[in-house]
Amino acid sequence: MFHEKHYRTFFKSITWLIIGFLVTFGVLIFFTRNWKDSFFDASLIQILKFIFFYIHERAWNKSNYGQEIKLSKILK
């Protein structure tokens, strides 16, 4: 069974945080034209999403739902 290490989940969360921040910040800038508020709001939103994404990934990692090991690929 594949088991994801905590540091892998953490780095996946960081990359997703960066992508999400840039998208959220861009959308907020587009609609508000206020750089300061957009930066603050995007930062707060992404920090909360980072925390919940990490918890979500760790919970899914405890499940083997939808995972299978293909021995033929492992043995090659």
N, C-alpha and C positions, 0 to 999 in steps of 0.2 A: 504494500500500500504506500502511496506517495504521501509524505508528510512534509508540510511546509514549515521551515524554521521561522522563529519569531523575527529575526533580522530581515528575512526575505519579505515577510508581511509588512514590516516597518518601512522598508525601502519602496515597496509597491505603494504604500500609503503616501509616502513623500512625493513620489512622481505624480500620483493622482492629485495630491494637494496642489502642486505647481500648475498642472494643466487646468484643474478646476478654478484656481485663483485667477489665472489669466483670462479664462472665459468669463467668469463672473465679473471681474473688474472691467473687462471690455464692454460687456452688456450694460453694466451700471454707468460707465462713462458715456456710452451712447445715449442713454435715456436721461441722465441727470446733468451731464456736463460739469459735474462737481468732482474734481480729482480727490480731494481730501476725504469727503464722505464716502466716495466710491471705494477708496483704498481701505478705509476702516471697515466698512460693511463687508467687502469681499474677504478681508482677513478674518473677521469674526465668523462669517459663514463657513469658510474653508477650514478653520480650526475645529469647529463643531463637526463638520463632515469628516475630517481626518479621524477624529476620535471614534465616531460611529462606523466608519469604514474599517478601521483596524479591528474593532470588536466583531463586526460582521464577518470579516475574513477569518478570524480565529475561530469563530463558531462554526463556519462552513468547513474549516480544516479538520474539525473533530468528526465530521461526517464523511462517509465514503460514498454517499449518494452520487451516482453518475460517474464513478471512477472504476476503472478496471485495469488490471495488470496484464499486459500482453507479453508473455514470456518469450515469444519468438523474437521480439524486438530487443528485449533485455539481453538475451544470450548472444546476439550478433556482435 
